[in-house]
Amino acid sequence: MVKKVGQYELKTILGRGTFGTVYLGRHTPSNMKIAIKVISKESLKPELQLRLEQEIHCQRSVSSEYIVKLIDVQKTENNFYLILEYCEGGDLGSFIRKKGPVTEEIAQKWIREIVEGFKALYNKNIIHRDLKLQNILLTENSTQASLKLADFGLSRFLEDDLAKTWVGTPLYMAPEIFNCQEYNFKADIWSLGLVLYEILTGELPLKVHKREQIPQAQKNMKAYPDNVSQDCKDLLSRLLQYDPNKRISFEDLYNHPFIRGVKKPEVLQDNFSHSDSDADEDFILLERDESVHEMTILIKDTHPMVNIHEIITTADADLEVFKVLEAIGNKYSESKDMLLALAINIQATELAEKKYKEIYEAISKYELKETNFPQLYEKFQLIKDSFTKLYTKCETMSNRMLFDKVVKNSCSIPIYQVLMEYAIELCNNAAKCEYLNTYNICKDKYQEAIVILDYLNRNYDGEEKRKLKSFISETYRRHENVKVKVGTA
C-alpha cells in the first residue's frame, strides 16, 4: 500500500535530518518529485516542538533561489510532514567526499550562491547557526549545480543583536558559540569560512581528535592552501578571524572581490523533476491507525512549483489597493482635477495589469486547472474584471482630453506624495472620528489608510520607505485599538 499524505506520496529514504527522516516523495497531481521530512510527534519534547516551529517559521518567512523552499506542511495523528523542494544532487558533504575538492572557480561560484542565500536570511534577521556541507544541497550531481541552504532546525530570529544559546555542530561552531559567549551573524560567517576551506581542500582546517581540542585548534588553524588566488586567501583569513569583532561583516563579505568577482547567479529554474519511474515497491506503508486529518494547508490550491497561497494572498491585498486608488481618483475627478485623477487611475491600471499577467503566466506555465485551483481562478477573474474596468475608465477619461499630453504630464505627477498626503488626511479624519466616538467610521478610515500605506511600502524604496515605517506602525496600532472599542461599544 502506498503511503499517502494529502496530495503527496512517500517513496524511499533520502537521509536523516536534524529532527526527522527525509523521504523522496511525489506530488500526485503534477507527478513532480519533492522531498518530505517526516517528524514523529512522540519524539518531540516541548523544546523540540519549538525548534520545529522555528524551522517552519524561518523557511516560510524567507524567499530566495538559494534556500530550499518549504512548499507545504501536513500532519497526522502521529507525524508532521514538511513538504520541501527536492534537490537532485544531494548534500555537498557527500559530493565532496565522493568526488573530492573543487577548483577555485567552482568554489567561487558556489560561495557566491551561499552568500546570496545568506543575504535573504540577513534581511530577515535570521542566523542559520548550523551551516555545514551536509546542510547545503545541490540542484544536480555535478559541479554545474547551484547550491541551496537547507535544514533550519537550529535557526533563530535575531530579535536582539546578540544570541546566547549553545547550538550547532561542534566542528563548524564559531569560537564564541563554542565558548558559550554571546554571538550574532558573524557566527555564520565563521562557518562559511570552514565551508570554503573544505570544498577547496577536501578537509577542515582544524586538527582535532576530541571535542575538547576544538577551542585550541580554532586558534591554530592549518595554513591556507597555496594553489588559490590572493583574493581567496584574503577572504579565508577574514572569514576565519578568531575574534568576531575582527571578522568580516556581512556587508564587506557581500562586496569582497572574491564574491563580486563572479557573475551574479542568474535566477534558477525550480528544481523539481518529473518522476520517470514510480514503481509501487519503492513506496513505504502507511500505519493502519494513521489516518490523515487536520491538514494545515488545504488539499486544493497547493502546487510544488508555485506558491499558490502567496499569489492568492497578494491578490486580495491588490484588489483592496485597486478599490482605494479608484476611489481616490474619483474624488479628484469630482473636484475637477482630471489630470491627477487620470494619473492615479493609470497607476491602478498598471498594477492590475501586472497582477493579471503574473497569475496568467503561472496558470499557463504550470497548466493549472480550475478544478484543482478554484481559489486561484476566482482571484484571477476578479483581477481581470478590475483591470478591464480600470483600463476602460482610463481610456474614457483620456478621450475627453489630449491623451498624449495628459499621459506625459501624468507621469511627472508625484504619485507617492499625493497618496501619502491622502493617507495622512485619512488618519487625521479617523482621529477626529475617534474623538467623537464614531468608532465604525474611524475604523474604516484607518483601514483605508493602511491599504494605501502598505501599497506605498511595497512599491517605493529609499528615503520615502524609511520614513514610512513609524507612521505605518502607529496607524496599525490605532486601528487595532479602535477595533477593540468597536467590539466593546
Stockholm file with secondary structure:
# STOCKHOLM 1.0

chainA/1-489         MVKKVGQYELKTILGRGTFGTVYLGRHTPSNMKIAIKVISKESLKPELQLRLEQEIHCQRSVSSEYIVKLIDVQKTENNFYLILEYCEGGDLGSFIRKKGPVTEEIAQKWIREIVEGFKALYNKNIIHRDLKLQNILLTENSTQASLKLADFGLSRFLEDDLAKTWVGTPLYMAPEIFNCQEYNFKADIWSLGLVLYEILTGELPLKVHKREQIPQAQKNMKAYPDNVSQDCKDLLSRLLQYDPNKRISFEDLYNHPFIRGVKKPEVLQDNFSHSDSDADEDFILLERDESVHEMTILIKDTHPMVNIHEIITTADADLEVFKVLEAIGNKYSESKDMLLALAINIQATELAEKKYKEIYEAISKYELKETNFPQLYEKFQLIKDSFTKLYTKCETMSNRMLFDKVVKNSCSIPIYQVLMEYAIELCNNAAKCEYLNTYNICKDKYQEAIVILDYLNRNYDGEEKRKLKSFISETYRRHENVKVKVGTA
#=GR chainA/1-489 SS CCCEETTEEEEEEEEECSSSEEEEEEETTTTEEEEEEEEESTTCCHHHHHHHHHHHHHHHHCCCTTBCCEEEEEEBSSEEEEEECCCTTCBHHHHHHHHCCCCHHHHHHHHHHHHHHHHHHHHTTEECCCCSGGGEEESSSSTTCCEEECCCTTCEECCSSCBCCCCSCGGGCCHHHHTTCCBCTHHHHHHHHHHHHHHHHSSCSCCCSSGGGHHHHHHSCCCCCTTSCHHHHHHHHHHTCSSTTTSCCHHHHHTCHHHHTSCCCCCCCCCCCBCSCCCGGGSCCCCTTCCBCCCSSCSTTCCTTSCHHHHHHHHHHHHHHHHHHHHHHHHHHHTTCHHHHHHHHHHHHHHHHHHHHHHHHHHHHTTCCTTTCHHHHHHHHHHHHHHHHHHHHHHHHHHTSCHHHHHHHHHTSCHHHHHHHHHHHHHHHHHHHHHTTCHHHHHHHHHHHHHHHHHHHHHCCTHHHHHHHHHHHHHHHHHHHHHHHHHHC
#=GC SS_cons         CCCEETTEEEEEEEEECSSSEEEEEEETTTTEEEEEEEEESTTCCHHHHHHHHHHHHHHHHCCCTTBCCEEEEEEBSSEEEEEECCCTTCBHHHHHHHHCCCCHHHHHHHHHHHHHHHHHHHHTTEECCCCSGGGEEESSSSTTCCEEECCCTTCEECCSSCBCCCCSCGGGCCHHHHTTCCBCTHHHHHHHHHHHHHHHHSSCSCCCSSGGGHHHHHHSCCCCCTTSCHHHHHHHHHHTCSSTTTSCCHHHHHTCHHHHTSCCCCCCCCCCCBCSCCCGGGSCCCCTTCCBCCCSSCSTTCCTTSCHHHHHHHHHHHHHHHHHHHHHHHHHHHTTCHHHHHHHHHHHHHHHHHHHHHHHHHHHHTTCCTTTCHHHHHHHHHHHHHHHHHHHHHHHHHHTSCHHHHHHHHHTSCHHHHHHHHHHHHHHHHHHHHHTTCHHHHHHHHHHHHHHHHHHHHHCCTHHHHHHHHHHHHHHHHHHHHHHHHHHC
//
